[in-house]
Amino acid sequence: MTAHETYMRTALEAAREAARLGEIPVGACIVRDGEILSVGYNTRESERDPLGHAEINAIRKACQRLGSWRLDGCVLYVTLEPCPMCAGAILNARISRVVYGAADPKAGCMGSVCDLTAMPFPTVPYYKSGVLEAECRAELDRFFRGLRQREAAADQM
């Protein structure tokens, strides 16, 4: 197992925790020098916060832990390609690398819908896609399949 796969498995565990809590199963972790600094998952529903994405939660925790808003030298692992908001936060936090599992054809901003890393920002992270992609996609598919089934059952009552 590669280091990328090891850390993505940590992000997948966070995604599974989000699903257990009724949140969309996206998980993230931030690593620097082989140490996991933070783990985050979606909390939009439970916190009633549109900013409660896995990446934002992980970034906030890592910044608090390091005592700095700058996350130079850090790698963000996330199960789903970052959206525009999260890609912007990644750029602003100066995260050096992003590794994501599943592409997001609806809102992905690291290659799918647009590529914010192609913009002339002072610091732009390198990114890698497709790490444990099938497992990351399966978590999302399982969650949304269950959601559709529950909605269909409720409609029949």
C-alpha positions in Angstrom: 0.0 0.0 0.0 1.4 3.4 -0.9 1.5 6.4 1.5 -1.2 8.1 -0.6 -3.5 5.1 -0.2 -2.8 5.0 3.6 -3.8 8.6 4.1 -6.7 8.3 1.7 -8.0 5.4 3.9 -8.0 7.8 6.8 -10.1 10.2 4.7 -12.4 7.3 3.8 -12.9 6.5 7.5 -13.9 10.1 8.1 -16.3 9.9 5.1 -17.9 6.8 6.6 -18.3 8.6 9.9 -20.1 11.5 8.0 -22.4 8.9 6.4 -23.2 7.4 9.8 -24.2 10.9 11.0 -26.4 11.4 7.9 -24.0 13.7 6.2 -22.8 13.4 2.6 -19.8 11.0 3.0 -16.8 13.2 2.2 -13.7 12.9 4.4 -10.4 14.7 4.5 -7.1 14.6 6.3 -4.1 16.9 6.3 -0.6 15.5 6.6 2.8 17.1 7.0 6.1 15.3 7.2 4.3 11.9 7.6 2.1 13.1 10.5 -1.6 13.5 10.3 -2.4 17.0 11.6 -6.2 16.9 11.3 -9.1 14.9 10.0 -12.4 16.4 8.9 -15.7 15.3 7.4 -18.9 17.0 6.2 -20.9 18.7 8.9 -23.2 20.9 6.8 -26.4 19.2 8.0 -25.5 18.7 11.7 -24.0 22.2 12.0 -26.4 23.9 9.7 -23.4 25.5 8.1 -22.9 25.8 4.3 -19.1 26.0 5.0 -19.1 22.7 6.8 -17.2 20.8 4.1 -14.7 18.1 5.0 -11.8 20.1 3.5 -12.8 23.3 5.4 -13.1 21.4 8.7 -9.7 19.7 8.2 -8.1 23.0 7.3 -9.5 24.8 10.3 -8.3 22.1 12.6 -4.8 22.0 11.1 -4.5 25.8 11.4 -5.5 25.7 15.0 -3.0 22.8 15.7 -0.1 24.6 14.0 -1.1 28.1 15.3 -0.9 29.5 11.7 -3.2 30.0 8.8 -0.4 28.9 6.5 -0.2 25.2 5.7 2.9 25.2 3.5 4.4 21.8 3.1 1.0 20.1 3.9 -0.8 17.6 1.8 -4.6 17.5 1.9 -6.2 14.1 1.2 -9.9 14.2 0.3 -12.3 11.5 -1.0 -14.0 13.9 -3.5 -12.6 16.5 -5.8 -12.8 19.9 -4.0 -15.6 22.3 -4.9 -14.9 26.0 -5.7 -15.2 27.1 -2.1 -12.8 24.4 -0.9 -10.4 24.9 -3.8 -10.3 28.6 -2.8 -9.6 27.7 0.8 -6.8 25.3 -0.2 -5.2 28.1 -2.2 -5.6 30.6 0.6 -4.2 28.2 3.2 -1.2 27.6 0.9 -1.5 23.9 1.0 1.3 22.4 -1.1 -0.4 19.3 -2.5 -3.9 17.9 -2.9 -4.7 14.2 -3.4 -8.3 13.3 -4.1 -10.2 10.1 -4.8 -13.3 10.6 -6.9 -13.7 13.3 -9.5 -16.8 15.6 -9.1 -18.3 16.2 -12.5 -20.8 18.6 -11.1 -18.6 21.0 -9.0 -15.0 19.8 -9.1 -12.5 22.6 -9.4 -9.3 20.7 -9.8 -9.9 19.5 -13.3 -13.5 18.3 -13.7 -15.6 21.5 -14.1 -12.7 24.0 -13.9 -9.2 24.1 -12.6 -8.5 26.8 -10.1 -4.9 25.6 -9.9 -4.4 26.9 -13.4 -5.0 30.5 -12.3 -2.1 32.7 -11.6 -2.2 32.6 -7.8 1.1 33.1 -5.9 1.0 29.6 -4.5 -0.7 26.8 -6.4 -0.9 23.2 -5.1 0.1 20.2 -7.1 -2.8 17.8 -7.3 -3.2 14.1 -7.9 -6.5 12.4 -8.7 -7.9 8.9 -8.6 -6.3 7.5 -5.4 -8.7 4.8 -4.2 -11.2 6.2 -6.6 -13.5 3.2 -6.7 -13.8 3.0 -3.0 -14.4 6.8 -2.7 -17.0 6.7 -5.4 -18.7 3.6 -3.8 -19.2 5.5 -0.5 -20.9 8.3 -2.3 -23.0 5.9 -4.5 -24.1 3.9 -1.4 -25.1 7.0 0.5 -27.1 8.5 -2.4 -28.7 5.2 -3.3 -29.9 4.8 0.3 -31.2 8.4 0.3 -33.2 7.8 -2.9 -34.7 4.6 -1.5 -35.7 6.4 1.7 -37.3 9.2 -0.3 -39.1 6.8 -2.6 -40.5 4.8 0.5 -41.6 8.1 2.1 -43.4 9.1 -1.1 -45.4 5.8 -1.1 -46.8 6.4 2.4 
